[in-house]
Amino acid sequence: MQMTISVFALLVSITGISTALSRWGRRWLARDFANHRLILCIWVAGNLVLLLSVIGYLSTPDSAELWAGFAIITAIWLFMFSMVSIFLQRRPQRKERPKRFLAVGAHPDDVELACGATIAKLVDSGHEVRIMVMSQGENGGNAPRRIREAQRGAAYLGAQSHSVQDFCDTRLSESSNDMVAAIEQEITLFEPDVVLTHSATDIHQDHEAVHRAVMRAGRKLPSILCFESPSVGHDFSPKFFVDVEKYTDIKVEAIKLHSDQRTKPYMTGTRTKAIANFRGSQVKQKSAEGFEVMRLVSKTVGDF
């Protein structure tokens, strides 16, 4: 019986360490816990102690009771730490009505690249977020794969819904009226307080086309903000900033989910963090995401 328990504890500790250090484990910790690096270190250290205690118990019969005591104490401590960590998760419940944010991008990875940290922060603050993508990105990669990755990215950030339209990649301007109709339908159904989309200064033809379509479809909306894509021009001039110090790592992980585009230079964590640090320095923060203001009413953003 004692041998069975020891082997079980051995397997549990090895599984705990390998899971925490895996890509999935680190990504999950980054998304759900503000102090994810500290939690990872404590969890791995605790499991290492448990592992060494079990090995000591099995290999030194004369000190078996001592090692068993260490193992039991460590196991109890790990359990209590896990329970406490649950209460340190990011997502509080809001008492007032949540704001509704609609993010509209041209391609499957655009929203994560431009404002992924802001979306994660909005979700964790209790707001509702929907993501709408106007093309499948078929000319820049494998369309079915890019759709799946976009869905995973949106789910990782916590968006309540995600839709991918099938307008022709690189030729969105030829479907201007149809895009306006699709965006209008989404606005009618969701009734967003704020729409986030591409900038008019963006030099990518699809991004510019989506900007114009959103401005037409959202002509009656009080608040429209334009995010910073990697292809914005030098004229991009943000005047609204969101502090994302605790969410930059989440943005990096969301971008990594788009592995179909991993060879693109702007998909790296180094580039993502550099932009966030630069925008943060503009408003005396560590990290930020900047937005151009087309129009903005204070009540639509609340404590955003």
C-alpha positions in Angstrom: 0.0 0.0 0.0 2.8 2.4 1.0 4.7 1.5 -2.2 1.5 2.3 -4.3 1.1 5.7 -2.6 4.8 6.5 -3.1 4.6 5.6 -6.8 1.4 7.6 -7.2 3.1 10.7 -5.5 6.1 10.2 -7.7 3.9 10.3 -10.8 1.9 13.3 -9.5 5.1 15.3 -8.9 6.6 14.5 -12.3 3.3 15.3 -14.0 2.9 18.6 -12.1 6.4 19.8 -13.1 6.1 18.7 -16.7 2.6 20.3 -17.1 3.7 23.6 -15.5 6.7 23.9 -17.8 4.9 22.8 -20.9 3.8 25.4 -23.5 0.2 24.8 -22.6 0.8 25.1 -18.9 2.8 28.3 -19.2 0.2 29.8 -21.6 -2.6 28.9 -19.2 -0.8 30.4 -16.2 -0.1 33.6 -18.1 -3.7 34.0 -19.1 -5.4 33.2 -15.7 -2.9 34.6 -13.1 -1.5 38.1 -12.8 1.6 36.8 -10.9 2.0 33.8 -13.2 5.8 33.7 -13.0 5.8 33.6 -9.2 3.1 30.9 -9.2 5.1 28.9 -11.7 8.3 29.1 -9.7 6.5 28.1 -6.4 4.6 25.3 -8.0 7.7 23.8 -9.7 9.8 24.2 -6.5 7.1 22.5 -4.4 6.8 19.6 -6.8 10.6 19.2 -6.8 10.6 18.9 -3.0 7.8 16.4 -3.2 9.7 14.4 -5.9 12.9 14.4 -3.8 11.0 13.4 -0.7 9.4 10.4 -2.4 12.8 9.4 -3.9 14.4 9.7 -0.4 11.6 7.6 1.1 12.1 4.8 -1.5 15.9 4.8 -1.4 16.7 5.2 2.3 14.6 2.8 4.4 16.3 3.9 7.6 15.0 7.5 7.2 11.7 6.5 5.6 9.5 8.1 8.3 11.4 11.4 8.0 11.0 11.5 4.2 7.4 10.5 4.4 6.8 13.4 6.7 8.4 15.8 4.2 6.3 14.3 1.4 3.0 14.6 3.4 3.7 18.2 4.5 4.7 19.2 0.9 1.6 17.6 -0.6 -0.6 19.4 1.9 1.2 22.7 1.2 0.8 22.2 -2.6 -2.9 21.5 -2.2 -3.4 24.7 -0.1 -1.3 26.7 -2.5 -3.5 25.5 -5.4 -6.6 26.5 -3.5 -5.3 30.0 -2.7 -4.2 30.5 -6.3 -7.7 30.0 -7.5 -8.7 33.1 -5.6 -5.9 35.1 -7.3 -7.3 34.6 -10.8 -7.8 37.6 -12.9 -11.5 37.8 -13.6 -13.6 39.7 -11.0 -17.4 40.1 -11.3 -18.8 43.5 -12.3 -21.6 45.0 -10.3 -22.7 47.5 -13.0 -23.7 46.7 -16.6 -20.6 45.7 -18.6 -19.6 47.7 -21.7 -19.7 46.0 -25.1 -16.7 46.1 -27.3 -16.6 45.0 -31.0 -13.1 44.5 -32.5 -13.1 44.3 -36.3 -10.0 43.1 -38.2 -9.2 42.3 -41.8 -7.3 39.0 -41.2 -7.3 36.2 -38.6 -4.3 37.5 -36.6 -4.9 41.3 -36.8 -6.9 41.8 -33.6 -4.4 39.9 -31.4 -1.5 41.7 -32.9 -3.0 45.1 -32.6 -5.0 45.1 -29.3 -4.8 41.6 -27.8 -3.7 42.9 -24.4 -6.5 45.4 -24.3 -9.1 42.7 -25.1 -7.8 40.4 -22.4 -7.9 43.3 -19.9 -11.5 44.2 -20.9 -12.6 40.6 -20.5 -11.0 40.3 -17.1 -12.7 43.6 -16.1 -16.1 42.0 -16.8 -16.8 43.6 -20.2 -18.2 41.8 -23.2 -16.0 41.5 -26.3 -16.7 40.2 -29.8 -14.2 39.8 -32.5 -15.1 40.0 -36.2 -12.6 39.1 -39.0 -13.4 40.1 -42.5 -11.3 37.5 -44.4 -9.9 34.0 -44.0 -6.4 35.2 -44.9 -6.2 32.6 -47.6 -3.6 34.5 -49.7 -1.2 34.7 -46.7 -1.5 31.2 -45.5 -3.7 28.1 -45.1 -7.2 29.4 -44.6 -8.7 26.5 -42.6 -5.7 26.5 -40.3 -5.8 30.3 -39.9 -9.5 30.2 -39.0 -8.9 27.5 -36.3 -6.0 29.5 -34.9 -8.1 32.7 -34.8 -10.8 30.9 -32.9 -8.2 29.6 -30.4 -6.7 33.1 -30.1 -10.1 34.7 -29.4 -11.0 32.0 -26.9 -7.6 32.4 -25.1 -8.2 36.1 -24.8 -11.7 35.4 -23.5 -13.8 37.0 -26.2 -17.5 36.0 -26.0 -17.7 35.3 -29.7 -15.6 35.2 -32.8 -16.6 35.2 -36.4 -14.6 35.0 -39.7 -16.2 36.3 -42.9 -15.2 35.0 -46.3 -14.5 38.2 -48.2 -11.5 37.9 -50.6 -8.2 38.4 -48.9 -6.1 41.3 -50.3 -9.1 42.5 -52.3 -11.5 43.6 -49.5 -12.0 47.0 -51.1 -13.9 45.3 -53.9 -16.5 44.1 -51.4 -16.9 47.4 -49.6 -20.7 47.5 -49.6 -21.1 43.9 -48.6 -18.6 44.4 -45.7 -20.6 47.4 -44.5 -23.7 45.4 -44.5 -22.1 42.5 -42.6 -20.6 44.9 -40.0 -24.0 46.8 -39.7 -25.7 43.4 -39.0 -23.1 42.6 -36.2 -23.6 46.1 -34.7 -27.4 45.7 -34.8 -27.2 42.3 -33.0 -24.5 43.2 -30.5 -25.1 47.0 -29.9 -21.5 47.7 -29.0 -20.6 50.8 -26.9 -17.2 51.0 -28.6 -15.8 49.6 -31.9 -12.1 48.9 -32.3 -10.7 48.7 -35.8 -7.8 49.5 -38.2 -6.5 53.0 -38.7 -7.0 55.1 -41.8 -3.2 55.5 -41.8 -2.6 51.8 -42.3 -0.8 51.1 -45.6 -2.2 47.6 -46.0 -5.0 47.9 -48.5 -7.3 45.4 -46.7 -6.8 47.3 -43.4 -7.7 50.6 -45.0 -10.8 49.0 -46.6 -12.0 47.7 -43.2 -11.4 51.0 -41.6 -13.7 52.7 -44.2 -16.3 50.0 -43.9 -16.4 50.3 -40.1 -16.7 54.1 -40.3 -19.7 53.7 -42.6 -21.3 50.9 -40.7 -20.8 52.6 -37.4 -21.8 56.1 -38.5 -24.4 56.2 -35.6 -22.1 54.9 -32.9 -20.7 57.3 -30.3 -17.2 55.7 -29.9 -14.8 54.3 -32.5 -11.1 53.7 -31.7 -8.4 52.7 -34.2 -5.7 50.2 -33.1 -2.1 49.9 -34.1 -1.4 47.2 -36.7 2.2 46.3 -37.7 1.5 48.0 -41.0 0.4 51.4 -39.8 2.1 54.4 -41.4 4.1 57.1 -39.8 1.0 59.2 -39.5 -0.5 56.9 -36.9 -0.9 59.1 -33.8 -2.6 57.5 -30.8 -4.3 59.8 -28.3 -6.0 57.1 -26.1 -3.9 54.6 -24.2 -4.6 51.5 -22.2 -2.2 50.4 -19.5 -1.4 46.7 -20.3 1.5 46.1 -18.1 0.0 42.8 -16.7 -1.3 41.7 -20.1 1.6 41.9 -22.5 2.6 38.3 -21.8 -1.0 37.3 -22.6 -0.8 39.1 -25.9 2.4 37.4 -26.8 0.9 34.0 -26.1 -2.2 34.8 -28.1 0.0 35.8 -31.1 1.9 32.5 -30.7 -1.3 30.6 -31.3 -1.2 31.9 -34.9 1.6 29.4 -35.8 0.7 29.6 -39.5 2.2 33.1 -39.5 5.1 32.4 -37.2 7.8 33.3 -39.7 6.5 36.9 -40.1 8.9 39.3 -38.3 6.2 41.1 -36.5 4.9 37.9 -34.8 7.7 37.7 -32.3 7.4 38.4 -28.6 10.4 40.8 -28.7 8.7 43.0 -31.3 5.4 42.9 -29.4 6.9 43.9 -26.1 9.0 46.6 -27.7 5.9 48.3 -29.2 4.1 48.0 -25.8 7.1 49.5 -24.0 7.3 52.4 -26.5 3.6 53.3 -26.2 3.9 53.0 -22.4 6.8 55.4 -22.3 4.6 58.0 -24.1 2.2 58.0 -21.2 4.7 57.3 -18.4 3.6 53.7 -18.0 5.6 50.5 -18.3 3.5 49.1 -21.2 0.5 50.4 -23.1 -1.5 50.0 -26.3 -2.3 53.1 -28.2 -5.5 54.0 -30.1 -6.4 56.8 -32.5 -9.7 58.4 -31.5 -12.2 58.8 -34.3 -14.8 59.8 -31.7 -15.2 58.9 -28.0 -17.8 59.5 -25.4 -16.6 59.0 -21.8 -19.7 57.0 -20.7 -19.1 54.3 -23.3 -15.7 53.3 -21.9 -16.3 53.7 -18.2 -13.3 52.5 -16.2 -11.8 51.0 -19.4 
